């Protein structure tokens, strides 16, 4: 009888081990999931749509489920199991308290979302019926995540049984866990992630061959892709064609200045060779970057870029995009007597390129070094004013060209505009760490603002009040609510400085830091970083025009001229 019972128990255990759902979730796991789910509703940097909140709630709850299951396991190992009456009471308490917490968090979130929407200038009203969908959608997504985790655990147990036939139990358990980890990581990175990246890159490469409606091949010899250009129109890529095809004409610039103007120079080199074929294999190499930089300099030479008053080296995002609101103001400021140069280093969007490839690390330096080398050969009294600019990943690429720090940047250029910088921007990190005591991390004051200043609003250019702002000038535009600026892994374990003390005007006073949760909240904010009005999130509107007018104002330029330029660009995007 005893043998039969033991055999039955062993069979039941084996059968349980073969099932993904071996038993109902533990109390600790459910409690952790409920707690983290409620925390996912707490205010973050930006308002979010209901479906993004559902995804955030599901993934956050999955984190809590795993942590709760771990602590529940520790409790079972370290102490006696509670009686049936205690367990039943615990589940009833969790059902009542947890249910009330979920309902309360959902109700409060409507108010919190209203506060966030108000902070960024949006209508604070939200739709109740949409937020009622958050819980069922989150439950479905969360259940799928838990099932995936249990499938991994089932596989680990199976590996442990196989290994247990040849090695001691403890060695089998350790080996199974290690092997499962390797297989999961290998699957995610080597198959799933790599496959998704390959798919994304193929899709991006196809998109790169398209042309935005309204963008046509230029005829002006001052533009790349024209009949006079060394670079074919097809070779520029989608973002390159946008950049070239959006250049203002001399007539358009004269319409603003009221004086004769020139056709501005815009030089651009794409990832494809001049005959339209792809040289992607060499694109990521140092030689590939240097070749495109050399061709960019040749384009500048051909178009007369080194004979203009100002020359701007532009850092691009991963796909080669240049924000027109950074490019155009300089051309209007100087009546078209300007030149701008950029090149493409990836097909992928910025966030993928930054996380997986890092070409921006060398691309910005390759282009700047090539342009600076040719510029340095010109007579000092006749060469253009050399400046640099970039947005987001483009600002990172730009900063990487100056390993000598701010001193090299101000010593080798006539000014710089860096918009929406990433947390990894090396110069910004140095300036922020060395800011003057009392200045907030979101608006740091560096060396009394002598050369470097940070701004979100036009009034920020006067910070610190009354301090001399010497040439050359460096401007950082960074919004207080921009998740691109503030996202970093340290949010997992430490409270960020931008939530301590005085906050930026568009960061909700109700936002709090929670370990792991805040990191995930800001990660979700990245997806909604441009779904807000200009001046918030990762949208900088016409602030680049305000900045350029202060970085490199032409002789006689006034604030009234700046206001007129901003209004003109708003009407002529």
C-alpha positions in Angstrom: 0.0 0.0 0.0 2.8 2.4 0.9 4.6 1.5 -2.3 1.5 2.1 -4.3 0.9 5.4 -2.6 4.5 6.5 -3.3 4.2 5.4 -6.9 1.0 7.4 -7.2 2.5 10.5 -5.7 5.5 10.2 -7.9 3.3 9.8 -11.0 1.3 12.8 -9.9 4.4 14.8 -9.4 5.7 13.8 -12.8 2.4 14.6 -14.4 2.4 18.0 -12.7 5.9 18.7 -13.9 4.7 18.1 -17.4 2.0 20.7 -17.1 2.6 24.4 -17.6 -0.1 25.3 -15.1 0.9 22.9 -12.3 -1.0 24.7 -9.5 -2.8 27.9 -9.0 -0.7 31.1 -8.5 0.7 31.6 -5.0 -0.5 34.3 -2.6 2.8 36.2 -2.8 2.8 36.1 -6.5 -0.7 37.5 -6.8 -0.1 40.1 -4.2 3.1 41.3 -6.0 1.2 41.4 -9.3 -1.6 43.5 -7.7 0.8 45.9 -6.0 2.9 46.5 -9.1 -0.2 46.8 -11.3 -1.4 49.6 -9.1 2.0 51.3 -9.1 1.9 51.3 -13.0 -0.9 53.8 -12.8 1.1 56.3 -10.8 2.0 59.5 -12.7 5.0 59.5 -15.0 6.5 62.1 -17.2 3.8 62.1 -19.9 0.1 61.3 -20.3 -0.5 58.0 -22.1 -3.4 56.5 -24.1 -5.3 53.6 -22.4 -3.8 50.9 -24.6 -0.3 51.9 -23.6 -1.4 51.9 -20.0 -2.8 48.4 -20.4 0.5 47.2 -21.8 2.5 49.0 -19.1 0.2 47.5 -16.4 0.6 44.0 -17.7 4.4 44.1 -17.9 4.7 45.8 -14.5 2.4 43.3 -12.9 4.5 40.5 -14.4 7.5 42.0 -12.7 5.6 42.0 -9.4 4.4 38.5 -10.0 7.9 37.2 -10.3 9.1 39.1 -7.2 6.2 38.0 -5.2 6.7 34.4 -6.2 10.3 34.6 -5.2 9.6 36.0 -1.8 6.8 33.4 -1.4 9.3 30.6 -2.1 11.7 32.1 0.5 8.9 32.1 3.0 8.1 28.5 2.4 11.7 27.5 2.7 12.4 29.5 5.9 9.3 28.9 7.9 6.4 26.5 8.5 3.4 26.7 6.1 0.4 28.5 7.4 -2.7 26.5 8.3 -5.7 26.2 6.0 -7.7 28.8 7.9 -4.9 31.4 7.7 -4.4 30.8 4.0 -8.2 31.1 3.3 -8.3 34.4 5.3 -5.2 35.6 3.4 -6.9 35.0 0.1 -10.1 36.7 1.2 -8.1 39.7 2.5 -6.2 39.9 -0.8 -9.4 39.7 -2.8 -11.0 42.5 -0.9 -7.9 44.8 -0.4 -6.5 44.0 -3.8 -9.8 44.6 -5.6 -10.3 47.9 -3.8 -6.7 48.9 -4.6 -7.2 48.2 -8.4 -10.5 50.1 -8.5 -9.0 53.0 -6.6 -5.8 53.1 -8.6 -7.9 53.1 -11.9 -10.1 55.9 -10.6 -7.2 58.0 -9.3 -5.3 57.4 -12.6 -8.0 59.4 -14.4 -7.3 62.3 -12.2 -3.5 61.8 -12.5 -3.7 61.6 -16.2 -5.7 64.8 -16.2 -2.9 66.5 -14.2 -0.3 65.2 -16.7 -2.3 66.3 -19.7 -2.7 69.8 -18.1 1.1 70.0 -17.4 1.8 69.6 -21.1 -0.9 71.8 -22.3 -3.5 69.2 -23.3 -7.2 68.9 -22.6 -7.3 67.3 -19.1 -10.5 65.4 -19.8 -10.2 61.6 -20.5 -12.7 59.1 -21.7 -14.0 56.8 -18.9 -15.1 53.9 -21.1 -11.6 53.6 -22.6 -9.9 53.3 -19.2 -12.4 50.7 -18.2 -10.8 48.5 -20.9 -7.4 48.7 -19.2 -7.9 46.0 -16.6 -9.3 43.2 -19.0 -6.6 43.9 -21.6 -3.9 44.0 -18.9 -5.1 40.7 -17.5 -4.9 39.0 -20.8 -1.4 40.3 -21.6 -0.2 39.5 -18.1 -1.6 36.0 -18.2 0.3 35.4 -21.5 3.5 36.7 -19.9 3.1 34.4 -16.9 2.4 31.4 -19.2 5.6 32.1 -21.1 7.5 32.2 -17.8 5.9 29.0 -16.6 6.8 27.3 -19.9 10.4 28.2 -19.3 10.2 26.8 -15.8 8.7 23.6 -17.2 11.6 23.3 -19.6 14.0 23.8 -16.7 12.4 21.0 -14.7 12.6 18.7 -17.7 16.3 19.5 -18.1 16.8 18.9 -14.4 15.3 15.4 -14.6 17.4 14.5 -17.6 20.6 15.7 -16.0 19.6 14.1 -12.6 20.2 10.7 -14.1 23.9 11.3 -14.5 24.9 13.9 -11.8 23.8 14.7 -8.2 20.6 16.6 -7.7 22.2 19.9 -6.8 24.4 19.8 -9.8 21.4 18.9 -12.0 19.4 21.8 -10.7 22.3 24.3 -11.2 23.1 22.9 -14.7 19.5 23.0 -15.8 19.0 26.6 -14.6 22.2 27.7 -16.4 21.4 25.8 -19.6 17.8 27.2 -19.6 19.2 30.7 -19.1 21.6 30.3 -22.0 18.9 28.8 -24.2 16.4 31.6 -23.4 19.0 34.4 -23.9 20.2 32.7 -27.0 16.7 32.4 -28.3 15.8 36.0 -27.5 19.1 37.6 -28.7 20.1 35.1 -31.4 16.8 34.2 -32.9 14.0 36.4 -31.8 15.8 39.7 -31.4 18.1 39.1 -34.3 15.2 38.1 -36.5 13.2 41.1 -35.5 16.2 43.4 -36.1 16.8 41.8 -39.5 13.2 42.3 -40.3 13.2 45.9 -39.1 16.4 46.6 -41.1 15.0 45.0 -44.3 11.8 47.0 -43.9 13.7 50.2 -43.2 16.0 49.6 -46.2 12.8 49.3 -48.4 11.4 52.5 -46.9 14.7 54.2 -47.5 14.0 53.8 -51.3 10.7 55.7 -51.0 10.2 59.4 -51.5 7.9 61.6 -49.5 5.0 63.1 -51.6 5.8 66.6 -52.6 9.6 66.0 -52.5 11.2 66.4 -56.0 14.7 66.3 -57.3 16.3 69.7 -57.1 17.7 71.6 -60.1 19.9 74.0 -58.1 23.6 73.1 -58.3 24.0 74.0 -54.6 22.1 70.9 -53.6 23.1 67.3 -53.5 21.1 65.0 -55.9 20.8 67.8 -58.5 22.1 67.2 -62.1 25.4 68.9 -61.1 25.9 66.8 -58.0 28.3 64.0 -57.5 25.6 62.1 -55.5 22.6 60.7 -57.4 19.1 61.6 -56.2 18.4 57.8 -55.6 21.5 57.4 -53.5 20.5 59.9 -50.9 17.8 57.7 -49.2 14.4 58.8 -48.0 15.6 61.1 -45.2 18.3 62.5 -47.4 15.8 63.4 -50.1 13.6 65.0 -47.5 16.5 67.1 -46.3 17.5 68.2 -49.7 14.1 68.6 -51.2 12.9 70.8 -48.3 15.7 73.4 -48.8 14.3 76.9 -49.2 15.1 78.8 -52.4 16.7 82.2 -52.7 13.3 83.6 -53.6 11.7 82.2 -50.4 14.4 83.5 -48.2 14.1 87.0 -49.9 10.4 86.9 -49.1 11.4 86.9 -45.4 14.4 89.2 -45.5 13.2 91.7 -48.1 16.7 91.6 -49.6 18.5 89.6 -52.3 19.4 86.1 -51.1 21.4 83.1 -52.2 20.3 79.5 -52.7 21.7 77.8 -49.6 24.1 74.8 -49.9 22.9 71.5 -48.6 25.3 68.5 -49.0 24.2 65.0 -48.1 25.6 61.5 -48.7 23.4 58.4 -48.3 24.2 54.7 -47.5 23.9 53.7 -51.2 26.6 54.4 -53.8 26.1 56.9 -56.6 24.9 54.2 -59.0 22.2 53.1 -56.7 23.8 49.9 -55.5 24.1 49.1 -51.8 27.5 49.1 -50.0 26.0 48.1 -46.7 28.8 45.6 -45.9 31.3 48.4 -45.6 29.0 51.0 -44.2 29.5 50.1 -40.6 33.3 50.0 -40.9 35.6 52.9 -40.2 36.6 52.9 -43.8 32.9 53.1 -44.9 32.3 56.1 -42.6 35.4 57.9 -43.8 34.5 57.3 -47.4 31.1 58.9 -46.9 32.7 61.7 -45.0 35.2 62.3 -47.9 32.4 62.3 -50.4 30.4 64.8 -48.2 33.4 67.1 -48.2 33.7 66.8 -52.0 30.0 67.7 -52.3 30.6 70.8 -50.2 33.6 71.8 -52.3 31.6 71.3 -55.5 28.6 73.3 -54.3 30.7 76.2 -52.9 30.0 75.4 -49.3 33.4 76.5 -48.0 32.8 79.9 -49.5 29.7 80.7 -47.5 29.5 82.8 -44.3 28.5 79.9 -42.1 28.9 76.1 -42.4 27.0 73.7 -40.1 27.9 70.1 -39.7 24.7 68.2 -38.8 24.5 65.0 -36.8 21.7 62.8 -38.1 19.5 60.2 -36.4 19.8 56.5 -37.1 17.8 56.7 -40.4 19.6 59.8 -41.5 16.9 62.3 -40.6 17.6 66.0 -40.1 15.0 68.2 -38.4 14.1 71.0 -40.8 13.5 73.2 -37.8 17.2 72.9 -37.0 18.3 73.3 -40.6 16.2 76.2 -41.9 16.7 79.0 -39.3 20.4 79.4 -40.1 19.6 79.7 -43.8 17.1 82.5 -43.1 19.4 84.2 -40.6 22.1 84.6 -43.2 20.1 85.2 -46.3 21.0 81.8 -47.8 24.7 82.5 -47.5 25.1 79.2 -45.6 26.1 75.6 -46.1 24.9 72.5 -44.2 26.3 69.0 -44.5 25.2 65.6 -43.2 25.3 61.9 -44.0 23.4 58.7 -43.3 24.9 55.9 -41.2 22.0 53.5 -40.8 18.6 52.5 -42.2 17.2 51.9 -38.7 15.3 54.3 -36.5 17.3 56.1 -33.8 16.2 54.0 -30.8 17.1 50.7 -32.6 20.3 52.0 -34.0 21.4 53.3 -30.6 20.6 50.1 -28.8 22.0 47.7 -31.3 24.6 49.2 -33.5 26.2 52.4 -32.2 27.4 53.7 -35.6 26.6 57.2 -34.2 29.6 56.8 -31.9 32.0 57.1 -34.9 29.8 58.7 -37.6 29.7 62.2 -36.1 33.4 62.2 -35.5 34.2 61.0 -39.1 32.1 63.7 -40.7 33.3 66.5 -38.4 37.0 65.6 -38.7 36.8 65.5 -42.5 35.0 68.8 -42.8 37.3 70.4 -40.1 40.4 69.2 -41.9 39.4 70.8 -45.1 38.1 74.0 -43.4 41.4 74.3 -41.5 43.3 74.6 -44.8 41.4 77.7 -45.8 42.7 81.2 -45.0 41.5 82.2 -41.6 40.0 85.5 -42.8 37.9 84.0 -45.6 36.7 80.7 -44.3 33.1 80.3 -43.0 32.0 80.2 -39.4 32.0 76.5 -38.6 29.2 75.3 -36.3 27.7 71.9 -35.3 24.2 70.8 -34.5 22.2 67.6 -33.9 19.0 66.3 -32.3 18.5 63.3 -30.2 20.9 60.6 -31.4 22.2 63.2 -33.8 23.3 65.3 -30.8 25.1 62.2 -29.4 26.9 61.7 -32.7 27.9 65.4 -32.7 29.3 65.3 -29.2 31.4 62.2 -29.9 33.4 64.3 -32.3 34.8 66.2 -29.4 36.6 63.8 -27.0 38.4 66.8 -25.5 35.2 68.0 -24.0 33.6 71.4 -23.9 36.9 73.2 -24.3 37.5 71.4 -27.6 34.0 72.1 -28.8 34.2 75.9 -28.0 37.8 76.0 -29.3 37.2 74.4 -32.7 33.7 75.7 -33.6 31.8 78.9 -33.7 28.8 77.5 -31.9 26.7 74.4 -31.3 23.0 73.5 -31.0 22.2 70.2 -29.3 18.5 69.3 -29.1 16.9 66.6 -26.9 20.2 65.0 -25.9 20.4 61.4 -24.8 21.6 60.5 -21.3 24.7 59.1 -22.8 25.8 62.3 -24.4 29.4 62.6 -23.0 29.6 66.5 -23.0 26.2 67.0 -21.5 27.0 64.4 -18.8 30.1 66.3 -17.9 28.5 69.7 -17.9 25.6 68.4 -15.8 27.8 66.7 -13.2 30.0 69.8 -12.9 27.1 72.3 -12.7 27.0 75.0 -10.1 25.5 74.1 -6.7 21.9 75.0 -6.4 21.1 74.7 -10.1 18.7 71.9 -11.0 19.8 69.0 -13.1 17.1 69.8 -15.7 18.5 73.4 -16.0 22.1 73.3 -15.0 24.3 76.3 -14.8 27.9 75.6 -16.0 30.7 78.1 -15.4 28.2 80.9 -14.8 26.8 80.3 -18.2 29.8 81.8 -19.9 29.6 79.6 -23.0 27.0 76.8 -22.3 23.4 77.3 -21.5 20.3 75.1 -21.3 16.8 76.1 -22.3 13.2 74.9 -22.7 11.6 78.3 -23.0 13.1 81.6 -24.5 13.3 83.1 -21.0 15.8 80.3 -20.0 18.5 81.8 -22.2 18.8 84.6 -19.6 19.8 82.1 -16.9 21.9 83.0 -14.9 20.4 86.5 -14.8 22.9 89.2 -15.8 25.8 86.9 -16.5 27.9 87.5 -19.6 27.3 85.0 -22.5 30.5 84.9 -24.5 31.1 83.6 -28.0 31.2 80.8 -29.1 27.9 79.8 -27.6 26.6 76.3 -26.9 22.9 75.7 -26.4 21.2 72.6 -25.1 17.5 72.4 -25.6 16.0 69.8 -23.2 12.4 69.7 -22.1 11.8 68.7 -18.5 9.3 66.1 -19.6 11.4 64.6 -22.3 11.9 60.8 -21.6 14.6 60.6 -24.2 16.7 63.0 -22.0 16.0 61.2 -18.7 15.7 57.5 -19.6 18.6 55.5 -18.1 19.1 52.1 -16.4 19.9 53.7 -13.0 16.2 54.5 -12.7 15.8 50.8 -11.7 17.6 51.2 -8.4 18.1 54.9 -7.6 15.9 58.0 -7.5 16.8 60.5 -10.2 17.8 64.1 -9.4 15.2 65.6 -11.6 12.5 64.3 -9.2 14.3 65.8 -6.2 13.7 69.4 -5.1 12.5 71.9 -7.6 11.1 70.3 -10.7 10.7 71.5 -14.3 7.4 73.2 -14.9 6.0 70.4 -17.0 6.8 67.5 -14.6 3.8 66.6 -12.4 4.3 67.2 -8.7 2.5 64.0 -8.0 5.1 61.8 -9.8 7.1 59.6 -7.4 10.0 57.2 -7.8 9.5 53.5 -7.2 12.3 50.9 -7.7 12.0 49.2 -11.1 8.5 50.7 -11.7 9.7 54.2 -12.6 12.2 52.8 -15.0 9.5 50.9 -16.8 7.2 54.0 -16.6 9.7 56.2 -18.3 10.4 53.4 -20.9 6.7 53.5 -21.8 6.9 57.3 -22.0 9.4 56.9 -24.8 6.5 55.5 -26.9 4.4 58.6 -26.3 7.3 61.1 -26.4 6.0 62.9 -29.5 2.3 62.6 -28.8 2.2 65.8 -26.9 2.2 69.5 -27.9 5.3 71.3 -28.9 7.6 72.4 -26.0 7.0 69.1 -24.1 8.2 65.6 -24.4 10.5 65.1 -27.3 9.0 67.9 -29.3 10.9 71.2 -29.5 8.9 73.1 -31.9 10.5 76.4 -33.1 12.9 76.7 -30.1 15.8 75.9 -32.5 15.2 79.2 -34.3 15.2 81.0 -31.0 18.5 79.2 -30.1 20.2 79.9 -33.4 19.4 83.6 -33.2 21.3 83.7 -29.9 24.2 81.3 -30.9 25.1 83.1 -34.1 23.1 86.3 -34.7 24.1 88.2 -37.8 25.3 91.8 -37.3 22.4 94.1 -36.4 20.0 91.2 -35.5 17.5 92.1 -32.9 14.9 90.3 -30.7 12.2 91.7 -33.0 13.9 89.9 -35.9 13.9 86.7 -34.0 10.2 87.0 -33.2 9.5 87.7 -36.9 11.6 84.7 -38.0 9.8 82.4 -35.6 6.4 83.6 -36.8 7.5 83.2 -40.4 8.7 79.7 -39.9 5.5 78.8 -38.1 3.5 79.9 -41.2 6.0 78.3 -43.7 7.0 74.9 -42.2 
